[in-house]
């Protein structure tokens, strides 16, 4: 589902409404008659947003991040790490 970015809210939330994210949206409505138009607009927008279905998954860390985390663990444990191991580029 694609929401048109014709409102400030849509354009600001564009990155959060798709992709690898879970988004929680609160909509404030007013019982006052002079806010009826804005309330209806907000409810219609929320209704469209509710139809978006994403499946957020944890991003897998790359080999380089895993290698650097391993070096950090070894250093914290007091082990020696050579400069060649640190500077190794795959």
Backbone as JSON Lines, residues from 0, in Angstrom:
{"i":0,"aa":"X","n":[0.85,-1.18,0.0],"ca":[0.0,0.0,0.0],"c":[0.89,1.23,0.0]}
{"i":1,"aa":"X","n":[0.61,2.16,-0.88],"ca":[1.39,3.38,-0.96],"c":[0.5,4.55,-0.56]}
{"i":2,"aa":"X","n":[0.98,5.31,0.43],"ca":[0.24,6.5,0.84],"c":[0.82,7.71,0.13]}
{"i":3,"aa":"X","n":[-0.02,8.53,-0.46],"ca":[0.51,9.72,-1.11],"c":[1.11,10.67,-0.08]}
{"i":4,"aa":"X","n":[2.26,11.23,-0.41],"ca":[2.94,12.15,0.51],"c":[2.46,13.56,0.26]}
{"i":5,"aa":"X","n":[1.16,13.78,0.46],"ca":[0.61,15.1,0.23],"c":[0.36,15.84,1.53]}
{"i":6,"aa":"X","n":[0.81,15.26,2.63],"ca":[0.65,15.94,3.91],"c":[1.97,15.93,4.65]}
{"i":7,"aa":"X","n":[2.1,16.83,5.58],"ca":[3.32,16.91,6.39],"c":[3.52,15.62,7.16]}
{"i":8,"aa":"X","n":[2.44,15.08,7.71],"ca":[2.53,13.83,8.48],"c":[3.05,12.69,7.6]}
{"i":9,"aa":"X","n":[2.51,12.55,6.4],"ca":[2.94,11.49,5.49],"c":[4.41,11.61,5.16]}
{"i":10,"aa":"X","n":[4.84,12.8,4.82],"ca":[6.23,12.97,4.41],"c":[7.19,12.75,5.58]}
{"i":11,"aa":"X","n":[6.8,13.12,6.79],"ca":[7.68,12.91,7.93],"c":[7.74,11.45,8.35]}
{"i":12,"aa":"X","n":[6.67,10.72,8.11],"ca":[6.62,9.31,8.52],"c":[6.98,8.35,7.39]}
{"i":13,"aa":"X","n":[7.34,8.86,6.25],"ca":[7.57,8.04,5.07],"c":[8.54,6.88,5.33]}
{"i":14,"aa":"X","n":[9.66,7.13,5.98],"ca":[10.64,6.07,6.24],"c":[10.15,5.07,7.27]}
{"i":15,"aa":"X","n":[9.3,5.5,8.18],"ca":[8.81,4.62,9.25],"c":[7.66,3.74,8.81]}
{"i":16,"aa":"X","n":[6.97,4.1,7.77],"ca":[5.78,3.37,7.36],"c":[6.06,2.21,6.42]}
{"i":17,"aa":"X","n":[7.28,1.98,6.08],"ca":[7.6,0.88,5.19],"c":[8.95,0.3,5.54]}
{"i":18,"aa":"X","n":[9.28,-0.77,4.87],"ca":[10.59,-1.36,5.09],"c":[10.64,-2.22,6.34]}
{"i":19,"aa":"X","n":[11.77,-2.18,7.0],"ca":[12.04,-3.06,8.12],"c":[11.8,-2.33,9.43]}
{"i":20,"aa":"X","n":[10.56,-1.92,9.66],"ca":[10.24,-1.16,10.87],"c":[8.86,-1.51,11.38]}
{"i":21,"aa":"X","n":[8.72,-1.46,12.68],"ca":[7.4,-1.54,13.31],"c":[7.06,-0.13,13.74]}
{"i":22,"aa":"X","n":[5.86,0.3,13.44],"ca":[5.46,1.67,13.73],"c":[4.17,1.67,14.54]}
{"i":23,"aa":"X","n":[4.15,2.45,15.58],"ca":[2.96,2.63,16.39],"c":[2.47,4.05,16.16]}
{"i":24,"aa":"X","n":[1.18,4.18,15.89],"ca":[0.65,5.49,15.57],"c":[-0.52,5.81,16.5]}
{"i":25,"aa":"X","n":[-0.48,6.96,17.11],"ca":[-1.59,7.46,17.92],"c":[-2.26,8.58,17.15]}
{"i":26,"aa":"X","n":[-3.58,8.59,17.17],"ca":[-4.33,9.63,16.49],"c":[-5.17,10.36,17.54]}
{"i":27,"aa":"X","n":[-4.98,11.65,17.63],"ca":[-5.79,12.47,18.54],"c":[-7.0,12.98,17.79]}
{"i":28,"aa":"X","n":[-8.14,12.79,18.41],"ca":[-9.37,13.3,17.82],"c":[-10.07,14.21,18.82]}
{"i":29,"aa":"X","n":[-10.95,15.04,18.32],"ca":[-11.63,16.01,19.16],"c":[-13.14,15.89,18.99]}
{"i":30,"aa":"X","n":[-13.86,15.96,20.1],"ca":[-15.32,15.93,19.99],"c":[-15.91,17.29,19.59]}
{"i":31,"aa":"X","n":[-15.07,18.32,19.56],"ca":[-15.56,19.67,19.25],"c":[-15.97,19.75,17.77]}
{"i":32,"aa":"X","n":[-17.08,20.38,17.52],"ca":[-17.61,20.49,16.16],"c":[-16.66,21.25,15.23]}
{"i":33,"aa":"X","n":[-15.97,22.26,15.76],"ca":[-15.08,23.04,14.9],"c":[-13.83,22.26,14.49]}
{"i":34,"aa":"X","n":[-13.58,21.08,15.11],"ca":[-12.46,20.22,14.73],"c":[-12.9,19.01,13.91]}
{"i":35,"aa":"X","n":[-14.16,18.97,13.51],"ca":[-14.7,17.8,12.82],"c":[-13.92,17.46,11.55]}
{"i":36,"aa":"X","n":[-13.59,18.44,10.76],"ca":[-12.87,18.2,9.51],"c":[-11.49,17.59,9.78]}
{"i":37,"aa":"X","n":[-10.77,18.15,10.71],"ca":[-9.44,17.64,11.04],"c":[-9.53,16.25,11.65]}
{"i":38,"aa":"X","n":[-10.51,16.02,12.5],"ca":[-10.71,14.7,13.11],"c":[-10.98,13.65,12.04]}
{"i":39,"aa":"X","n":[-11.87,13.95,11.1],"ca":[-12.17,13.0,10.03],"c":[-10.94,12.73,9.16]}
{"i":40,"aa":"X","n":[-10.19,13.76,8.85],"ca":[-8.97,13.6,8.06],"c":[-7.97,12.7,8.79]}
{"i":41,"aa":"X","n":[-7.82,12.91,10.08],"ca":[-6.89,12.1,10.88],"c":[-7.33,10.65,10.93]}
{"i":42,"aa":"X","n":[-8.63,10.42,11.11],"ca":[-9.15,9.04,11.16],"c":[-9.01,8.34,9.81]}
{"i":43,"aa":"X","n":[-9.24,9.05,8.71],"ca":[-9.07,8.46,7.38],"c":[-7.6,8.1,7.14]}
{"i":44,"aa":"X","n":[-6.7,8.97,7.54],"ca":[-5.27,8.7,7.39],"c":[-4.88,7.48,8.22]}
{"i":45,"aa":"X","n":[-5.33,7.43,9.47],"ca":[-5.01,6.29,10.34],"c":[-5.56,5.0,9.77]}
{"i":46,"aa":"X","n":[-6.72,5.06,9.16],"ca":[-7.32,3.89,8.55],"c":[-6.46,3.36,7.4]}
{"i":47,"aa":"X","n":[-5.94,4.27,6.59],"ca":[-5.05,3.86,5.48],"c":[-3.75,3.29,6.02]}
{"i":48,"aa":"X","n":[-3.19,3.93,7.04],"ca":[-1.93,3.47,7.62],"c":[-2.1,2.08,8.23]}
{"i":49,"aa":"X","n":[-3.24,1.83,8.83],"ca":[-3.52,0.54,9.48],"c":[-3.43,-0.62,8.48]}
{"i":50,"aa":"X","n":[-3.66,-0.36,7.21],"ca":[-3.64,-1.42,6.2],"c":[-2.23,-1.85,5.83]}
{"i":51,"aa":"X","n":[-1.22,-1.08,6.22],"ca":[0.16,-1.42,5.89],"c":[0.6,-2.58,6.76]}
{"i":52,"aa":"X","n":[1.13,-3.61,6.15],"ca":[1.61,-4.79,6.88],"c":[3.11,-4.95,6.62]}
{"i":53,"aa":"X","n":[3.9,-4.83,7.66],"ca":[5.35,-5.02,7.57],"c":[5.75,-6.19,8.44]}
{"i":54,"aa":"X","n":[6.8,-6.85,8.07],"ca":[7.38,-7.89,8.91],"c":[8.79,-7.45,9.23]}
{"i":55,"aa":"X","n":[8.95,-6.88,10.4],"ca":[10.28,-6.41,10.8],"c":[11.12,-7.6,11.22]}
{"i":56,"aa":"X","n":[12.35,-7.61,10.74],"ca":[13.29,-8.66,11.13],"c":[14.57,-8.03,11.62]}
{"i":57,"aa":"X","n":[15.24,-8.74,12.5],"ca":[16.51,-8.25,13.02],"c":[17.54,-8.32,11.9]}
{"i":58,"aa":"X","n":[18.25,-7.23,11.72],"ca":[19.3,-7.18,10.71],"c":[20.47,-8.04,11.17]}
{"i":59,"aa":"X","n":[20.9,-8.92,10.29],"ca":[22.04,-9.78,10.62],"c":[23.33,-8.98,10.51]}
{"i":60,"aa":"X","n":[24.2,-9.15,11.5],"ca":[25.45,-8.41,11.43],"c":[26.36,-9.05,10.39]}
{"i":61,"aa":"X","n":[27.11,-8.21,9.74],"ca":[28.02,-8.69,8.71],"c":[29.25,-9.35,9.29]}
{"i":62,"aa":"X","n":[29.99,-10.0,8.43],"ca":[31.21,-10.69,8.87],"c":[32.21,-9.73,9.5]}
{"i":63,"aa":"X","n":[32.32,-8.54,8.94],"ca":[33.28,-7.56,9.46],"c":[32.92,-7.14,10.88]}
{"i":64,"aa":"X","n":[31.65,-6.91,11.14],"ca":[31.21,-6.52,12.49],"c":[31.47,-7.66,13.46]}
{"i":65,"aa":"X","n":[31.18,-8.9,13.05],"ca":[31.42,-10.06,13.91],"c":[32.91,-10.2,14.22]}
{"i":66,"aa":"X","n":[33.75,-9.98,13.2],"ca":[35.21,-10.08,13.4],"c":[35.68,-9.02,14.4]}
{"i":67,"aa":"X","n":[35.2,-7.79,14.24],"ca":[35.61,-6.71,15.15],"c":[35.08,-6.94,16.56]}
{"i":68,"aa":"X","n":[33.86,-7.45,16.7],"ca":[33.34,-7.79,18.03],"c":[34.18,-8.86,18.7]}
{"i":69,"aa":"X","n":[34.64,-9.82,17.91],"ca":[35.52,-10.87,18.45],"c":[36.83,-10.28,18.95]}
{"i":70,"aa":"X","n":[37.4,-9.35,18.2],"ca":[38.64,-8.68,18.62],"c":[38.41,-7.91,19.92]}
{"i":71,"aa":"X","n":[37.29,-7.22,20.02],"ca":[36.98,-6.46,21.24],"c":[36.88,-7.4,22.44]}
{"i":72,"aa":"X","n":[36.2,-8.55,22.27],"ca":[36.08,-9.53,23.36],"c":[37.46,-10.01,23.8]}
{"i":73,"aa":"X","n":[38.3,-10.31,22.82],"ca":[39.64,-10.8,23.15],"c":[40.45,-9.74,23.89]}
{"i":74,"aa":"X","n":[40.35,-8.49,23.45],"ca":[41.08,-7.41,24.13],"c":[40.58,-7.23,25.56]}
{"i":75,"aa":"X","n":[39.28,-7.29,25.77],"ca":[38.71,-7.16,27.11],"c":[39.12,-8.31,28.02]}
{"i":76,"aa":"X","n":[39.34,-9.47,27.42],"ca":[39.77,-10.64,28.19],"c":[41.27,-10.6,28.47]}
{"i":77,"aa":"X","n":[41.96,-9.58,27.97],"ca":[43.38,-9.43,28.21],"c":[44.27,-10.14,27.21]}
{"i":78,"aa":"X","n":[43.67,-10.68,26.17],"ca":[44.47,-11.37,25.15],"c":[45.16,-10.35,24.26]}
{"i":79,"aa":"X","n":[46.25,-10.8,23.66],"ca":[46.96,-9.93,22.72],"c":[46.37,-10.07,21.33]}
{"i":80,"aa":"X","n":[46.25,-8.95,20.66],"ca":[45.75,-8.94,19.29],"c":[46.77,-8.17,18.47]}
{"i":81,"aa":"X","n":[47.18,-8.78,17.36],"ca":[48.19,-8.13,16.53],"c":[47.55,-7.04,15.67]}
{"i":82,"aa":"X","n":[48.38,-6.11,15.25],"ca":[47.89,-5.04,14.39],"c":[47.39,-5.59,13.06]}
{"i":83,"aa":"X","n":[48.03,-6.66,12.58],"ca":[47.59,-7.28,11.33],"c":[46.16,-7.82,11.44]}
{"i":84,"aa":"X","n":[45.83,-8.39,12.62],"ca":[44.46,-8.89,12.8],"c":[43.45,-7.74,12.8]}
{"i":85,"aa":"X","n":[43.83,-6.65,13.42],"ca":[42.94,-5.49,13.49],"c":[42.74,-4.87,12.11]}
{"i":86,"aa":"X","n":[43.81,-4.74,11.35],"ca":[43.77,-4.05,10.06],"c":[43.35,-4.95,8.91]}
{"i":87,"aa":"X","n":[43.1,-6.22,9.18],"ca":[42.72,-7.17,8.13],"c":[41.46,-6.69,7.41]}
{"i":88,"aa":"X","n":[41.54,-6.59,6.11],"ca":[40.4,-6.17,5.29],"c":[40.09,-7.31,4.34]}
{"i":89,"aa":"X","n":[38.84,-7.75,4.36],"ca":[38.45,-8.87,3.47],"c":[38.25,-8.41,2.07]}
